[in-house]
Every structure is written in structure tokens, then in C-alpha cells.
Amino acid sequence: MSDTKITVTFKGGKRRVLHAPDTLPTIDGRRPAYFVFNNLEVYTGYCDGEIDEDGDFCVRASNSGPKCFAGIALPAGRLIGWAYVNPKRAKR
């Protein structure tokens, strides 16, 4: 993605600027994030940023916590961008 900034307004009025899909490997797997796809579907959950050989990445349910092992594989090629649910890093 070039220097284009995409701002998305979610239900409830939350606004986020999406990170480019190629920055997915830098995501913090301990923080819940929104994942926006080219069909405008939005998934919320945790991701470790790893893309498998099929071009998919795993998103775990946001109510499962970051240590859950079950998730859904989503196509990285259809990802428009991602953003953290809470823009500031949580305190440890």
C-alpha cells in the first residue's frame, strides 16, 4: 500500500486509521485489533502476524484472550488494513 491513509468509522463512532496489510507481521499479538477486508467485512481479535504458505493469517476471538489456540484463517490478500481496538498500549 502506498502513502494512502484509510480512516474507518466503526459502529459506536470509533474511528481508526488502518495500518497497511504489509505491516501485519509487526502487530502486537497481545492487543485486540480490527481486520478490514475488501468486501468490507470486519473481524475483531488477536493475531500473531504470521502468514502461512497459503497466504492466510490466523485471528483468534477477542473474547478468548491472547493465549487461546483456536482461531479462523483469513486471506491476507483480501485485507485492506488493520487497526488496534484501543489505540494506546495497555499497561502491564
Phi and psi in degrees as a GROMACS rama.xvg file:
@    title "Ramachandran Plot"
@    xaxis  label "Phi"
@    yaxis  label "Psi"
@TYPE xy
-78.5608  -155.162  SER-2
-80.5244  16.7277  ASP-3
-72.2686  131.947  THR-4
-104.245  129.443  LYS-5
-110.934  120.723  ILE-6
-105.362  130.265  THR-7
-117.786  138.498  VAL-8
-107.537  119.829  THR-9
-92.7977  167.667  PHE-10
-55.5797  135.927  LYS-11
93.3073  -4.5133  GLY-12
92.4748  0.631791  GLY-13
-67.3299  131.553  LYS-14
-115.419  135.117  ARG-15
-138.711  143.837  ARG-16
-90.6958  126.646  VAL-17
-77.2252  140.651  LEU-18
-80.5065  148.503  HIS-19
-64.1669  147.606  ALA-20
-57.8142  -31.927  PRO-21
-72.2753  -6.21803  ASP-22
-94.3343  3.89609  THR-23
-54.3047  -39.1311  LEU-24
-61.9039  -14.8322  PRO-25
-93.4397  1.26346  THR-26
-65.5143  146.032  ILE-27
-85.6437  111.309  ASP-28
-67.3585  -8.77442  GLY-29
-90.833  -6.25026  ARG-30
-112.813  134.124  ARG-31
-69.0094  146.697  PRO-32
-139.934  159.453  ALA-33
-95.103  141.413  TYR-34
-124.94  115.908  PHE-35
-106.918  129.651  VAL-36
-109.467  166.879  PHE-37
-68.4902  -10.3881  ASN-38
-97.7758  11.2283  ASN-39
69.0658  15.7713  LEU-40
-76.7285  144.315  GLU-41
-124.458  128.415  VAL-42
-112.871  145.224  TYR-43
-121.607  133.278  THR-44
169.121  -165.011  GLY-45
-103.846  145.28  TYR-46
-144.441  141.209  CYS-47
-90.596  -5.50072  ASP-48
85.796  -0.597994  GLY-49
-82.0279  133.642  GLU-50
-110.515  126.792  ILE-51
-82.0825  -179.751  ASP-52
-65.5588  -19.409  GLU-53
-86.8283  -3.5391  ASP-54
85.1342  21.2021  GLY-55
-108.627  155.762  ASP-56
-130.183  155.387  PHE-57
-98.6456  135.232  CYS-58
-121.605  125.425  VAL-59
-96.4721  148.418  ARG-60
-56.8611  140.154  ALA-61
-69.8776  -19.4047  SER-62
-90.0199  1.49963  ASN-63
-95.0021  -14.8834  SER-64
84.1048  163.407  GLY-65
-70.2088  -14.5926  PRO-66
-95.8029  2.85872  LYS-67
-69.9363  146.166  CYS-68
-101.118  -16.7897  PHE-69
-86.9353  143.144  ALA-70
-166.497  -171.024  GLY-71
-121.26  139.096  ILE-72
-89.1331  128.17  ALA-73
-122.215  147.038  LEU-74
-75.4225  119.634  PRO-75
-65.8581  -27.5249  ALA-76
-67.4041  -21.5512  GLY-77
-99.0294  0.483142  ARG-78
-75.4728  124.14  LEU-79
-81.21  -41.5047  ILE-80
176.374  177.024  GLY-81
-141.465  158.056  TRP-82
-151.765  147.713  ALA-83
-69.0785  144.556  TYR-84
-62.9653  -46.6311  VAL-85
-109.749  118.888  ASN-86
-66.0983  -23.1823  PRO-87
-98.8866  143.945  LYS-88
-64.9035  134.678  ARG-89
-69.9169  148.063  ALA-90
-75.1875  146.318  LYS-91
